[in-house]
Structure formats: structure tokens, C-alpha cells
């Protein structure tokens, strides 16, 4: 090999062949580094944004996931409750977040597929989110304060029809599934019950227990213990089968209102544009976390069904329900005012 004097080194480095070789070496070295960076995900805490205050189906579902997922990933998975605006505050915030897998949305079906039909000038769109996994589903239960006459769904609806405007119903907020569902219930039973919106399940259930609001159609986690203790009356569950925590409560079909069915779901989404490798890792590890025996035990105690679906299946479900809820909301003339 020919030796070069120190003074000749700059000319050697500026030679076109030398520059090309150095550039190729640099790029070749960067490729493994980029792969390592992706393989290292996650290397810091992940935040789950919950669009509801603590309590209820959505928050409970997030708390079923965060601890086991954190153990599997080797990083803390923290929960941030960001209620307000019928979920729109949280959804808009996550939509604008960096698409790197570290800020994720715990999505509620009524917000995700209902708000686009309910809210003019929505500050986000369903296309702003990439599906990761369906986490849980829950039936709903039709409950009333014990002072409301009627010990069956038929007796309760007869009283509500005969006394228009005398009863109030709670919801978790304008546009929530409890709002939309109760409006559909009113249409199907020909009853008139006044809507009282709240910011989440916690405040709503407090007033229902106090008798300030008399009716609440909601998911079992909010009311299961109160029904079991006799503080609330449960007239029917709105799924196809009875709820394991309420074995003596009939389905709406059994109670004589077969056309009224209402199911909620909670899913995990990332901002659109999140790398596919990150989505793939998250959905695989979420599946492990949600299928762990301790997760099912906790879900059963809360009255929630764990039902994992991957990104493609969840995307199809969202697309189908967007069409269904748009038609339902417009046909029922439901608004968020």
C-alpha cells in the first residue's frame, strides 16, 4: 500500500471514489442502528389517554391493561384521565401527538363511532387513529332508583309512558352511549324522560343513588355493586345473554323488548402514521396482557368481557359501526345540545 504524506491526506479524502466509499459505509452503518432503534421500542414510559374521568367501563378497561402490559414491555404504562367535551378533548390531543407509540388512546365506542355523526366541526376524525386492539366489551343494564314504581321492565316502561317528563335519566355526557342508548330506548317504548348529562360515570351514579336522577342505562362496572346491594333496581341487560354478575336480571328480549340491544366496546388506538413495527409489537403484547388469567379474573369481577381483536378486525368493526351509528343517530334525531 502506498504511503501518503500528511499534507496529501485532504486531497485523498476529497477524491470522488473515497467520498463515495465513505458515504456507503456510513449508510451501511446507519441501517443497523435504525433497526436497533425500532427493536428497542419501548425505551421509555407509555401513556394511555382515557377520555373519561376515573370509574366506569373505559377507565376500568385501561386499568385492566396498564399493569400487565407494563410488565411485558418492561416499561411503565401510565394512565392519564383526560375527560371533557364528550371525549373530544382526549381524542383531539392524541390525534395531534407524535406518532411513535408512546401516547395511545383508550377509545370508547360511543365517542369513536358516535361523535362523528353528533358533533359539527369535530376536532378529530376516525382516520386520525390507527387501530391496535379491541380490549373489552360490555352489555348495558337498565337501572332505576328504588323509588321509581315498577319491578320489571314492562312495569317501569308503563310508568314512564304514563308520566311523561316526571323522570330524569343520567348519562356520562352528551353523545355518550348512555345518552344515545336511552334516547333510542325512549323512542322504542314511546316514553319521555328528561336527559341530565354528567361528566363521566362517577358523578352520574352519585346523583342516581341519591334519587336526584331516577334512571341510568349504563355498563355494569358503574352499578353492579349497587344493584347487588339493593340500592338500585336492575330491570334488564341489553345484550344477547344474561350478565354473570346479574344472573337474575333478564335480557331485554326476555323482558319483552327484543329490539333494544346495546353493547359498548373499548379499544386501543395510536395516532395515524405510527410505524407498523410499533403497532405489531403493541398488539402482540396487548394480546398477551389481556389474555392473562389475572386479567380475566379482574375483568369478571368488574362485569366486563375481555374480547381481543387485532388491528385489521378492529378496523373493519369501526368502519361498519360508523355507518350504523350515523344512520341511527340521524334517524333518531339525536343531538348533543
N, C-alpha and C positions, 0 to 999 in steps of 0.2 A: 504493500500500500504506500502511495506517495505521501510524503510528509509535507505539510503546509506551514509556512511561517505564520506567526500570529497576525501579521499585517494582511495576510491573504485571506483570513477567515471570513471577514464581512463579505468579500466577493463570492466566496463559496456558498454562504448562506443565502445570498441573493440570486444564485443560479436557478433558473426555472425548474430544472429537474429536482433540485434539492427542495425548493418550496413545495412542489407537488408531493414529494415523498413525506415531508413533514406534515402537510395538511392531511394526507391519507392516514398517517399514523395517529394524528390527533383525533380524527373522526372515528377510527377503529377503536381507539381507547375510550371515546365517549359513549359508544354504543353499549358496552357492558355496564358503564356507570348509570346510564338511563334505565337499563333493565333492572339494575340493583335498586334504583330509587323506587321503581314501581313495586318490585318484590318486597321492599321494606314497608309498604303500607300495611297497617298504620304505624307511624312512629311518633304519634302524639295523641292526646285525648280526642275522642269523637263526641260531638254534641247532638243530642236528639231534641229537636224543637217540637214541643207539644202545643197545639193550637187551642188548648183548653186549660183552665185552672186545675189544680190538683183534685182528684176524685173523679169517678165515672169511668166509662169504658176506655176512652182514649188514653188518659193518664195511666190507668191501671195496666193497659196493654204495654205501654212504654216501660213500665216498671217490671213487667214480666221479662222484658228483653234485655235491659241495660246491664244487669249484673252478670248473667251467664255469657252474654256476648263479650263483655269486657274481659272476662277470664279467658275466653277462647282466643281473643285477639291480642291479649297481653297489654292492653292499654285501657285506661278508664273510659267508660261510656257514660257521659253525664246527661242529665235531663234538664232542659230549660223550659218551663211553662211560660208560654207567650200568648195569653188569651187576648180577646178583643176583636171587634169587627167581624163577628161570626166566622172567626178563623182567618180572615183575610190579612190581618197583621202578620201572623206567623207565615202564611203561605207566600206573601209578597217578600218577606225578609229572606226566606230560604231560596226563593227563585233568584234573588239577586246575589246570593252567596257565591263564594268561589267554588267551582265545580271540581273539587278534589277529594270528596268523600268524607270530609271531616265535619261538615254541617249537613244533617239529614232531617227530613220531615217525617214525623209521625202523623199520617194523614187519616182523617175521618171521612167516611163515605159521603155523609150529607154535605160536607164542605166541598169535597173533591168533585163530586158529580152533580151536586145541587146548586152550589153558588154560581157556576157559570150561567145557569138559567134564571137565577134570582137577582143577581146584582148587576145593575148597569155600571159600565166603566170599571169592571173588575180589574184590580191592580196586578193580576197574575192570570195565567191561562194554564189549562191542563198540560199543554205541550212544554211548559216550563220545567216539567219534572220527569225524571227517568225512574221507572219502577224498579224496585229492588226485591220486595217480597210482600205478599199478604201475610199478616201476622195472626189476626184473630177475627172471629165473627161473634155476634151476639143477637139473640132474639130480643124483642122488647116485651114489656109487661104493662098492662093497663091497670093502673092503681088509682085508688081514691082514698081520701081521708075517711076514717071510720064514721064520721057524722053524716056522710052522704048516704041517702037511702039506697037500698038495693044490695043484695049479697050475691048477685050473679051479674054477668054481662048484660043479659036481657033486662033485668030489673033496673040496672044502672042506666042503660040507654033509654029505657022508657021514662025514667025520671028526668033525664037530661032533655028529652024531647018535649016533655010536658011542662018544663020550667026553663024556657029559653032565656039565656043571659043571667041566670041565677048562679051558675057555676063558673069558676075560673080554672084555666089549666096552665100549668107551668111548662116552659121549655128551656133548653140550655142556651137559647138565644135565637134571634131571627135567622131563619134559614137552616137551623139545626134539624136533625132528623125528627126530634120530638115535636118541633113546630110543624114540619111538613106532614109528618105522620098523623098528628092529631087533626090537622085540617082535612086530611083525606078521610079520617075516621068520622069527623063531623059530617062530611058530605055523604058518606055511605050510610050513616044512621039517621040523617035528617035532623041532627041536634045542633044547638047553638051554645057554644061555650066560649067565654072570653079568653083571649090569649094574654098571658103575662110572661114576657121574656126575661130571662136571667142571664148572667154571665157564667155559665157552667152549671154542673150538677149540684155542687155543694150548696150554693145559695138557694137554688130551687128546692132541693129536698128539705132544707130548714123550714121554709115557709109552708111547704106541703105538710110536714109533720106538725106544724103549729096550727094548721087549719086555715091559714090566711089564703091559701090557694088549695083547691079541693081535688084536682085531677092532675095526674102526671103519667104520661106514656114515655117510658124510658128503658134503658138497658138494665138488666138485673144487678150489676155491681152497685148501683146507687141505692137500691131499695130492698135488696134481698134480706138483709138482717131485720129491717123494719117490718117487712111482711111476715117473716118468721116469728117475730115477737108480738105481732098483732097491732102494731102502731099504724099500719096501712092495710087496706084491703086490696088484694090482687084478684081481678076478675077474669083475666085471660092472658096468655102469652101469644105473641104474634108470629111465631114460627110454625113450621110444619109438625114439630113434635113437642111434647111437654119438656119443661126445663128440669134438669135433675135436682136443682135446689128447691124447686116448687112442684113437687110431684102431684100435689092435689089440685093444682091450678090448670084448668083445661086450656086447650088451644082455642084460638078464635073460631076455627072450623067446628070444634066440638061444642063451643058455646053458642053457635048459631050465626056466626058472621064469617063465613068461609072466604069471602072476597077480600077481607082485610088481613094482609100479610106485610110484615115489616121486619127487615133484618139490617143490622149495622155491620160494617167491617172497618178494620183498622189496618193500614198498610204502611210500609216504609219506602220512602222515595228520596232520591238525590236530585240536586239541581241538574237540569238538562246539560249535556256536554261532559258529564263525569266520565272518565276513561272506562271503557268496557272491562278492563282488567280489574279495576276497583269494584265495579258493580258485581262482577263474577265472584270476587273474593267475599264481598259482603253477603251476597245472597247465600253462598255456600255455608258461611259461618252462622248466619242468622238461622238457617235451617237446623243446624246442629243445636243452637241455643233454644229454639222454640220446641224442638222435639225431645229435649232433655226431660227425664222423669220428674225432676223437681219443678220444672216449668209447668208441666201438665197438672201437677198437684196444686200449685198455686192458682192456676187458671180455673180449675174445677171449684176451688174454694171461693173464687170471686164470681163464679157463674158465667165464665167466658169460655168459648170453644177455640182452641188453637187450631188454625187451618192454614198451613203454609201453602203458598203458590209462588212459583218463580216469576222472574220479570216478564216473560212472554205471556204467560197465562194471566198475570195481573193486568198487563196492558190490554189484553182482549176484554177482560171484565170491565175495566174502566171505560173503554170505547163503547161497549154495549150499554152500560148504565148511563152514560152521558146522554145517549139518545132517549132512553126510557124516562129518565127524570126530567129532561127538557119537555117531553110530551106531557108527563104527569103534572108538572108544576104549572104549565100553561093551561092545561085543561081544567085544573082546579082553581086557576086564577090566584095562586098564592104569591104574595109579595112580601118583602122584608120590612115594609113600613109598619 
